[in-house]
Amino acid sequence: MRVASFRSSWVFTALVLLLPLAFAFNLPSPALTARGSVSIGGLARSSGRLAAKATRADGGLIRGIKMMATETVPLALPRYTNFIGRVKVAGKDASLIMGLLFAVACFGWAAMLYPAIGLCYGFGKAFDQKRRRAVDWIVHWWAKLTCLTILYKPTVIGRENLPAKDEAVMYIPNHCSYLDIFTLSGFLPRAFKYVSKIEILRIPLIGWAMQAAGHIAIRRMDKRSQLQTFKDTVECLKDGNSIVTFAEGTRSASGRLMPFKKGPIKMAIKAKKKIVPISICDLHRWMPDSSVTPLGIPMGVTIKVHPAVETVGRDENLILDDVFNAINNGLPEFQQADDSTLFSPGAPTSSGGSGSGDA
């Protein structure tokens, strides 16, 4: 008992000392202003500062973007991250202290919540086979507790744009960090499933819980698997489940928004469900694709929920255009799409695929 008490006191003391350091060294860079709305799919957009509304070439209006991407964003990591065990693992960046804390929190909370997952899974199989909502909320608390353990709590803007709790929609966020999954699962106050690559669902404890909740697997290089994923996702949406898909298809190495695949748009159209675009801002620098652990305590991260985009009776290219612009306009300037990589509907490299990403 004395040893356990000593260890608990040591961990608590370390966290108390680390938190002030994080704030002390989290020095902002000069302010960045957002670029104007981009033009994709051959449709004209407004230029200069972001407008709350923009006119499409067909005379319609893009849904208003209430959250302007003009906030001051620190580009460099705080200086304290250089003193918490930065190393290279298989050619990628890692932090020994943050990596250990994240791993212990992630698998520790998963292990502690597993009895509840088992009970909720049994309840879902008996009474809620198509939704398994109880397991969804256990996964939500697992992700949230994991993030809070490493002192990470993002800000959610645009909660008023979230659908009713019993309304199924397609959520499409940008994807630039492994922490995107924890961020959405832990702090977006809605239940949903992911379209995830099969390798994630095979991870002990974590992947098993996702399977218990009914998340959808895909083998990205298998055409037959992609077709089955399309059918499963449409059916899941029709059964009353919201779905998260990463339309870029993979994590962005640079943090900038990449071209979209049409798969998620087609799924939402087929299921006759709305699409809710989401911008995840300033998370890339804390755990980019080039790292295997968080590199520091994530701060200044914002989840921006945009107004839903209607899909019924509309052209898929126009829908994709609206979703892309909503997400892009909500991002800070250094995460917005590069002009040379903007998506053009019908492009051979973007016409297929489910867009499931690395979730």
ZIJO-V27627 format. One record per pair of residues at least 24 apart in sequence whose C-alpha atoms are under 6 Angstrom apart, sorted by the first residue. I is the first residue (numbers start at 1). J is the second residue. D is the distance in whole Angstrom. If there is no record, write none. Layout:
I:J:D
I:J:D
//
This chain:
25:78:5
25:79:6
26:78:5
28:74:4
29:74:5
31:72:4
32:72:6
33:70:5
34:69:5
34:70:5
34:333:5
40:343:6
40:344:6
41:344:4
41:345:5
68:330:6
69:330:5
69:331:5
69:332:5
81:296:6
92:290:5
92:291:5
93:291:4
94:291:6
94:292:6
94:293:5
95:295:5
99:293:5
105:146:5
106:146:5
132:213:6
135:213:5
136:191:6
136:213:6
140:185:5
140:186:5
143:182:5
143:185:6
143:186:5
144:186:4
152:298:6
154:301:5
154:302:5
155:302:5
156:302:6
156:303:5
157:304:5
158:304:6
158:305:5
161:307:5
168:240:5
168:241:5
168:242:4
169:242:5
169:273:5
169:274:5
169:275:6
170:242:6
170:243:5
170:275:5
171:244:5
171:275:6
171:276:5
171:277:6
172:244:6
172:245:5
172:246:6
172:277:5
172:278:6
173:246:6
173:277:6
173:278:4
173:279:6
174:279:6
175:251:5
176:251:4
176:252:5
176:255:5
176:284:6
177:284:5
177:287:6
177:288:5
177:289:6
192:242:5
192:243:5
193:243:5
194:243:6
194:244:5
195:245:6
195:356:5
196:356:6
196:359:5
234:267:6
234:271:5
238:271:6
245:356:5
246:355:6
246:356:5
246:357:5
247:355:4
248:355:6
249:355:4
249:356:5
249:357:4
250:357:4
250:358:5
253:289:5
255:284:6
255:335:6
256:335:4
256:336:5
256:337:5
257:336:6
257:337:5
259:342:6
259:343:5
261:350:5
261:355:6
262:351:6
263:353:6
263:354:4
263:355:6
264:354:6
269:311:5
272:312:6
274:309:6
274:310:5
274:311:6
275:308:5
275:309:5
276:308:4
277:306:5
277:323:6
277:327:6
278:304:6
278:305:5
278:306:6
278:327:6
279:303:6
279:304:5
279:327:5
279:330:6
279:331:6
281:331:6
317:345:6
//
